[in-house]
Amino acid sequence: MTPERRHWEEYVKAQGAYFESLYAGKRLPELEDIILTSPFYAYAYAMDVIKGRWIEAENIIATCWVPASYGLYLYAKNVIKGKLPTELHNRMLCFAIVEPNARHIKTYFKSKKYQ
């Protein structure tokens, strides 16, 4: 099996586990390991099912978007609804050095909600 095929199969399994939890309307811990294989579905699960912070998935969620700083911004805005935990906040500071003109980074640091 090619790496691309394996990645696609993991994505489809994570998608199915996410939708099963969403339709159940509650956390299904037995499916969380599968959901953790996909950064996007880990973010969606935290936002739509847990409706809050999912500590076990934060480092995975941080890799979801390109640039990764956008994933952190969305996690702060839509899931935590406030300042990122210290480790992720510090990672956002590093991204601010690399991408000083990125609008989502400017929004994160200018908003009192995230400070």
Secondary structure, 3 states (H helix, E strand, C coil): CCHHHHHHHHHHHHHHHHHHHHHHCCCCHHHHHHHCCCHHHHHHHHHHHHCCCCHHHHHHHCCCCCCHHHHHHHHHHHHHCCCCCHHHHHHHHHHHHHCCCCHHHHHHHHCHHHC
